[in-house]
Amino acid sequence: TERNYLENIDQEQQYTTTQFEFSVIYAQVNDMVTLEPPKTYSPTEHYLYWSFGGLELAWRNPIGGSGLNADILIWSGNSLIITKIPQGQFGTFTCTLGRDKIEKNLSMNQTSPLLPGDRVSLTCDAEKPHSLKSPQIHWLNPQGVRIFGYQQTVTATGLHNGEWTCVVTNDNKEKRAKIKVTVVDLSPAPTSPLYTSKSQPLTIPCSIPSGISWEQVKAKGVQGVHWDYFPNTGLSHISGDPQRLFSLSLNDTLRWQPDRSRGLTPVSSLIKGNLSLFINKAKEEDRGDYVCTMKFRNGVTLKRTVQVNVLQIISSPETDLISGQQLNLTCSLGRLLSSDLQLKLIPPEQSALQLLTSDREPALLNIPEVGTGDSGKWRCELWQRSARLTYAVIALKIEPKLSVWMLIIICSVTVIVLLLLVLVFILCHRRQRKMRHPRHRLCHCKNPKPKGFYRT
């Protein structure tokens, strides 16, 4: 029987070197023939193409796609099998390898770290596989939001800090590559005001995102870090005159220098980038805006503003009362309530009074005559829909009324005590007079015996 040979040539496409491997397979018409890829083939790194006489027979890519251009061809693992080789396909079969270039072609036109406002372009080039349609490319930003296009040009902010992912899709298979972008920025401030009271502590947040070191911050030319306070001078007005609270010393040892601390203290994890302040028991005069500022030599200034509202409960005339007195309780936030906020004034459990709910500022409760059951802790709570934001507590002490008989007894005892004091005073006074003017006694002398009497 006439026998011919099959020639398997491997050519790995590299940027600098080209390697060839040759092998010879003997077969006859209608035999099953297995074509093996070269030993250097990696299914996760290479594109693989089999061709004969300039015609492509089969292909595979590292993201899971594959194709066959003849019915007599099947894949078995990484091998290509010709189930029945026809008469006209004896000759040279060529296997070509090409590397996946996705990761190699990720690029950024600036060196990290960046400052907010810097323009940066991210490029992801994926080589079009041989004889295949171009793959689809999109980006995932650090928040996981999909952005289409192989190139993205953005103005850097803290939201761009983190890992960006280039996603290449072909035949419903994905290949991902990542590049890290570092932006020196402050973490976002709370999107809504913070609420506290004398009954609850509060942390006013400001920080450098995790993964950014002080060495990177200093390398970008940081000039100063400080906290300012803008007091709230009315229900809705913030004063334009700030008060400097703390300034950060940027020497070898990082430490806060207090200017006017107002009872606030910095948190203890400064070395980790935490710039937050702590209030143990807030007062009415702590209401206002707290501004964390970081300045750089190139003029970039980063600011985060945190609005703080303090809930108060006030008793008038005072907290120590006698049963039957009139009492006014005021629950106040110091600013107009938005439509989703509500104040609740909660009496002690033993009180006969009911819960007061108000969507107006302030919440007022007038009690014409308090009783001993109203004595105890009253709570003023601030709610936002179904969530309690903060609360304030005040303790009332209400003594019972004095009865008529108790008044008579007290008055009688008081009179008796006064009479006893007067009697003691009189007796003491008379005794003192006796001591001051003693009586003179007369005696009769016997020897000699003159006539008459003499004083002694």
PABA-136068 format. One line per 8 residues: for each residue y, x, z of C-alpha. Coordinates in nm, 2 decimals. Last residue first. Layout:
BEGIN
Y/X/Z  ...;
//
This chain:
BEGIN
9.07/-1.62/15.43  9.37/-1.81/15.53  9.47/-1.82/15.89  9.49/-2.09/16.16  9.71/-2.11/16.47  9.73/-1.94/16.81  9.64/-1.59/16.83  9.29/-1.51/16.95;
9.22/-1.15/16.87  8.94/-1.19/16.82  8.83/-1.55/16.76  8.99/-1.62/16.41  8.97/-1.97/16.29  8.90/-2.00/15.91  9.06/-2.19/15.62  8.90/-2.23/15.26;
9.09/-2.21/14.93  8.93/-2.42/14.64  8.86/-2.25/14.29  9.10/-2.30/13.99  8.96/-2.14/13.67  8.60/-2.19/13.75  8.66/-2.55/13.83  8.85/-2.60/13.50;
8.56/-2.45/13.30  8.32/-2.70/13.47  8.54/-2.99/13.37  8.55/-2.88/13.00  8.17/-2.83/12.99  8.12/-3.18/13.12  8.36/-3.33/12.88  8.21/-3.15/12.57;
7.86/-3.25/12.67  7.97/-3.61/12.70  8.14/-3.59/12.36  7.83/-3.44/12.19  7.61/-3.71/12.35  7.84/-3.98/12.22  7.83/-3.83/11.87  7.45/-3.81/11.88;
7.44/-4.17/11.99  7.67/-4.28/11.71  7.47/-4.09/11.44  7.15/-4.24/11.57  7.30/-4.59/11.55  7.43/-4.53/11.20  7.09/-4.40/11.07  6.92/-4.70/11.24;
7.16/-4.95/11.09  7.14/-4.79/10.74  6.76/-4.80/10.76  6.78/-5.16/10.87  7.00/-5.24/10.57  6.77/-5.06/10.32  6.84/-4.72/10.15  6.77/-4.72/9.78;
6.48/-4.51/9.64  6.53/-4.16/9.50  6.52/-4.09/9.13  6.45/-3.73/9.01  6.47/-3.70/8.63  6.30/-3.41/8.44  6.42/-3.34/8.08  6.19/-3.24/7.79;
6.27/-3.14/7.43  6.04/-3.17/7.13  5.98/-3.01/6.79  5.86/-3.09/6.43  5.62/-3.38/6.50  5.44/-3.47/6.17  5.38/-3.82/6.05  5.71/-3.87/5.86;
5.92/-3.59/5.99  5.94/-3.64/6.37  6.18/-3.51/6.64  6.07/-3.57/6.99  6.28/-3.63/7.31  6.06/-3.64/7.61  6.14/-3.78/7.96  5.96/-3.61/8.26;
5.96/-3.79/8.60  6.14/-4.07/8.77  6.17/-4.39/8.58  5.93/-4.56/8.82  6.18/-4.50/9.10  6.41/-4.75/8.93  6.71/-4.71/8.71  6.98/-4.98/8.68;
7.19/-5.03/8.36  6.97/-4.80/8.15  7.14/-4.69/7.83  6.94/-4.51/7.57  7.12/-4.32/7.28  6.95/-4.15/6.98  7.21/-3.92/6.82  7.19/-3.93/6.52;
7.03/-4.23/6.36  6.67/-4.29/6.26  6.59/-4.41/6.61  6.27/-4.49/6.81  6.29/-4.58/7.18  5.96/-4.60/7.37  5.96/-4.88/7.62  6.08/-4.89/7.98;
5.85/-4.99/8.27  5.81/-4.63/8.37  5.48/-4.50/8.51  5.39/-4.31/8.19  5.73/-4.13/8.18  5.97/-4.24/7.91  5.96/-4.13/7.54  6.27/-4.10/7.33;
6.18/-4.07/6.96  6.40/-3.93/6.68  6.32/-3.97/6.31  6.36/-3.76/6.00  6.26/-3.85/5.64  6.60/-4.01/5.55  6.79/-3.70/5.66  6.94/-3.69/6.01;
7.30/-3.60/6.05  7.35/-3.29/6.27  7.35/-3.19/6.64  6.99/-3.27/6.69  7.05/-3.52/6.97  6.86/-3.73/7.23  7.11/-3.89/7.47  7.01/-4.06/7.80;
7.26/-4.28/7.99  7.18/-4.39/8.34  7.33/-4.65/8.57  7.23/-4.63/8.94  6.99/-4.88/9.10  6.75/-4.62/9.24  6.94/-4.31/9.34  6.98/-4.03/9.09;
6.92/-3.65/9.04  6.93/-3.57/8.67  7.30/-3.62/8.62  7.57/-3.86/8.50  7.45/-3.87/8.23  7.12/-3.71/8.11  7.11/-3.49/7.80  6.82/-3.43/7.56;
6.87/-3.15/7.30  6.71/-3.05/6.97  6.82/-2.72/6.82  6.85/-2.67/6.44  6.80/-2.33/6.28  6.88/-2.26/5.91  6.72/-1.94/5.78  6.90/-1.74/5.51;
6.73/-1.45/5.32  6.94/-1.19/5.15  6.88/-0.90/4.92  7.17/-0.69/4.80  7.15/-0.47/4.49  7.45/-0.25/4.46  7.28/0.07/4.34  7.29/0.21/4.70;
7.07/-0.07/4.83  7.14/-0.35/5.09  6.90/-0.56/5.29  7.03/-0.87/5.46  6.87/-1.13/5.70  7.10/-1.43/5.75  7.07/-1.67/6.05  7.24/-2.01/5.99;
7.35/-2.24/6.27  7.25/-2.39/6.60  7.22/-2.13/6.88  7.51/-2.29/7.07  7.30/-2.59/7.17  7.06/-2.36/7.34  6.72/-2.21/7.24  6.46/-2.09/7.49;
6.25/-1.80/7.38  6.42/-1.71/7.05  6.25/-1.44/6.84  6.38/-1.24/6.54  6.19/-1.13/6.23  6.21/-0.80/6.05  5.83/-0.75/6.00  5.78/-0.46/5.77;
5.47/-0.32/5.94  5.68/-0.06/6.13  5.89/-0.35/6.27  5.59/-0.51/6.45  5.75/-0.57/6.79  5.96/-0.88/6.71  6.34/-0.85/6.74  6.49/-1.02/7.05;
6.75/-1.30/7.07  6.96/-1.37/7.38  7.29/-1.37/7.19  7.21/-1.02/7.05  7.56/-0.91/6.98  7.55/-0.57/6.82  7.19/-0.47/6.90  7.05/-0.15/6.73;
6.71/-0.21/6.59  6.46/0.08/6.56  6.29/0.28/6.28  6.22/0.64/6.39  6.28/0.89/6.11  6.63/0.74/6.06  6.69/0.39/5.91  6.85/0.24/6.22;
6.85/-0.14/6.17  7.15/-0.34/6.26  7.13/-0.65/6.49  7.34/-0.96/6.57  7.65/-0.94/6.36  7.85/-1.26/6.40  7.96/-1.44/6.09  8.29/-1.62/6.03;
8.25/-1.89/5.76  8.15/-2.15/6.01  7.88/-2.39/5.91  7.98/-2.76/5.88  7.74/-3.05/5.89  7.74/-3.20/6.24  7.99/-2.95/6.36  8.06/-2.59/6.44;
7.72/-2.45/6.34  7.74/-2.07/6.40  7.69/-1.82/6.12  7.47/-1.54/6.25  7.41/-1.20/6.09  7.10/-0.98/6.09  7.10/-0.63/5.94  6.94/-0.38/5.70;
7.13/-0.09/5.55  7.14/0.16/5.26  6.80/0.14/5.09  6.78/0.39/4.81  6.47/0.29/4.62  6.27/0.57/4.79  6.36/0.42/5.13  6.18/0.10/5.04;
5.88/0.28/4.90  5.86/0.49/5.22  5.90/0.17/5.43  5.58/0.05/5.27  5.51/-0.24/5.04  5.16/-0.38/5.05  5.25/-0.67/5.27  5.58/-0.83/5.18;
5.89/-0.71/5.36  5.98/-0.95/5.63  6.22/-1.22/5.76  6.12/-1.51/5.99  6.32/-1.67/6.27  6.05/-1.71/6.54  6.10/-2.00/6.79  6.01/-2.08/7.15;
5.97/-2.44/7.27  6.11/-2.64/7.56  6.47/-2.53/7.53  6.46/-2.67/7.17  6.34/-2.58/6.82  6.37/-2.69/6.46  6.36/-2.47/6.14  6.53/-2.59/5.83;
6.34/-2.63/5.50  6.23/-2.39/5.22  6.15/-2.12/5.47  6.28/-1.78/5.34  6.09/-1.60/5.07  5.96/-1.25/5.16  6.21/-0.97/5.11  6.20/-0.75/4.80;
6.06/-0.42/4.68  5.87/-0.52/4.37  5.53/-0.36/4.30  5.34/-0.46/3.98  4.97/-0.40/3.97  4.77/-0.42/3.64  4.46/-0.62/3.59  4.21/-0.66/3.30;
4.00/-0.97/3.23  3.74/-1.05/2.97  3.66/-1.42/2.90  3.40/-1.59/2.69  3.47/-1.92/2.51  3.39/-1.75/2.18  3.68/-1.50/2.25  3.92/-1.51/2.54;
4.12/-1.21/2.66  4.28/-1.26/3.01  4.55/-1.01/3.13  4.58/-1.03/3.50  4.90/-0.94/3.70  4.84/-0.81/4.05  5.13/-0.82/4.31  5.50/-0.86/4.32;
5.64/-1.09/4.05  5.74/-1.36/4.31  5.95/-1.09/4.48  6.18/-1.08/4.18  6.17/-0.88/3.86  6.34/-1.01/3.55  6.05/-1.07/3.31  5.92/-0.96/2.98;
5.57/-1.07/2.90  5.36/-0.94/2.61  5.02/-1.08/2.50  5.15/-1.43/2.50  5.08/-1.74/2.72  5.16/-1.75/3.09  4.90/-1.90/3.33  5.00/-1.94/3.69;
4.77/-1.75/3.94  5.05/-1.68/4.19  5.03/-1.31/4.10  5.10/-1.39/3.73  4.81/-1.48/3.50  4.85/-1.36/3.15  4.73/-1.49/2.81  4.54/-1.36/2.51;
4.34/-1.54/2.25  4.11/-1.32/2.05  4.17/-1.25/1.68  3.90/-1.38/1.45  3.59/-1.17/1.40  3.49/-0.94/1.11  3.54/-0.63/1.33  3.68/-0.71/1.67;
4.06/-0.74/1.69  4.19/-0.48/1.94  4.33/-0.63/2.25  4.68/-0.53/2.34  4.82/-0.64/2.68  5.19/-0.56/2.73  5.40/-0.61/3.05  5.78/-0.57/3.01;
6.01/-0.51/3.30  6.37/-0.59/3.36  6.50/-0.49/3.70  6.69/-0.77/3.88  6.49/-0.75/4.20  6.40/-0.38/4.26  6.09/-0.22/4.11  5.82/0.00/4.26;
5.68/0.07/4.01  5.74/0.26/3.69  5.89/0.08/3.40  5.76/-0.01/3.05  5.43/-0.16/3.17  5.11/-0.11/2.98  4.76/-0.25/2.94  4.61/-0.09/2.63;
4.33/0.10/2.79  4.22/-0.20/2.98  4.17/-0.41/2.67  4.02/-0.13/2.45  3.66/-0.24/2.44  3.49/0.06/2.28  3.35/0.05/1.93  2.98/0.11/1.83;
2.85/0.10/1.48  2.48/0.07/1.39  2.39/0.14/1.03  2.07/0.03/0.85  1.97/0.27/0.56  1.71/0.16/0.31  1.44/-0.10/0.27  1.60/-0.44/0.25;
1.50/-0.56/-0.10  1.14/-0.63/-0.03  1.20/-0.85/0.26  1.16/-0.77/0.63  1.01/-1.05/0.82  1.13/-1.09/1.19  1.41/-0.84/1.17  1.48/-0.78/1.54;
1.81/-0.65/1.68  1.78/-0.49/2.02  2.02/-0.53/2.32  1.81/-0.80/2.48  1.61/-0.95/2.19  1.85/-1.07/1.93  1.72/-1.24/1.62  1.74/-1.18/1.24;
1.53/-1.35/0.97  1.78/-1.63/0.94  2.07/-1.40/0.83  2.43/-1.35/0.95  2.37/-1.32/1.32  2.65/-1.34/1.58  2.74/-1.24/1.94  3.00/-1.31/2.21;
2.95/-1.20/2.57  3.28/-1.03/2.66  3.15/-0.69/2.56  3.11/-0.79/2.19  2.80/-0.83/1.97  2.75/-0.82/1.60  2.49/-0.89/1.33  2.41/-0.83/0.96;
2.74/-0.70/0.81  2.72/-0.60/0.45  2.81/-0.25/0.34  2.45/-0.17/0.23  2.31/-0.28/0.56  2.52/-0.35/0.87  2.47/-0.38/1.25  2.78/-0.40/1.47;
2.82/-0.34/1.85  3.14/-0.37/2.05  3.12/-0.15/2.35  3.20/-0.16/2.72  3.00/-0.43/2.90  2.69/-0.40/2.67  2.69/-0.02/2.71  2.55/0.18/2.41;
2.50/0.56/2.48  2.13/0.53/2.42  2.18/0.42/2.07  2.10/0.07/1.96  1.74/-0.02/1.88  1.63/-0.19/1.56  1.30/-0.37/1.59  1.11/-0.44/1.27;
0.86/-0.72/1.21  0.66/-0.66/0.89  0.70/-0.89/0.59  0.72/-0.60/0.34  0.60/-0.27/0.49  0.73/-0.05/0.77  0.81/0.30/0.86  1.10/0.36/1.10;
1.32/0.68/1.09  1.58/0.77/1.35  1.92/0.93/1.32  2.19/0.97/1.58  2.55/1.04/1.49  2.84/1.13/1.73  3.22/1.11/1.65  3.48/1.26/1.88;
3.85/1.22/1.96  3.93/0.85/1.96  3.57/0.73/1.96  3.37/0.52/1.73  3.00/0.56/1.80  2.80/0.60/1.48  2.43/0.52/1.51  2.21/0.55/1.20;
1.88/0.37/1.17  1.69/0.47/0.85  1.41/0.24/0.74  1.12/0.39/0.55  0.91/0.29/0.25  0.54/0.22/0.23  0.34/0.13/-0.09  0.00/0.00/0.00;
//
